[in-house]
Amino acid sequence: MTILILILTASFIISLILTFSSLSEQSVHWFIIAIAFLAMFTGGLMAGGRAKEKGLLVGAVTALTFSLLTLLIQFLGYDVSFTNEQYLFHGLYILTGAIGGVVGVNLSGD
């Protein structure tokens, strides 16, 4: 849930910036990717902290859930499959979520 809230909030803010400024989507492309990775890490961190064990698995499953939701929306809503670049990014999202889960377990203290 954390990932979804972070992504939706960031998307709203970026859409406002793009609407009311002269910036284009290409000019904020890397910023959007950085926010996505930060959201995956944060989501994994929080999931791992709550689980208090198996952070690698919990963080990866958290990011995998987001990736599957994205795939379903894109495939069913727009009738478009993932590109190779998107598969790469979502694989890295899962890895980032897993790392966040490990950090979250270690920060939880028990």
Protein Blocks (a to p, Z undefined) as FASTA:
>chain_A
ZZmmmmmmmmmmmmmmmmmmcbdfklmmmmmmmmmmmmmmmmmmmmmmmnopaklmmmmm
mmmmmmmmmmmmmmmmnopacdfklmmmmmmmmmmmmmmmmmmmmmnoZZ
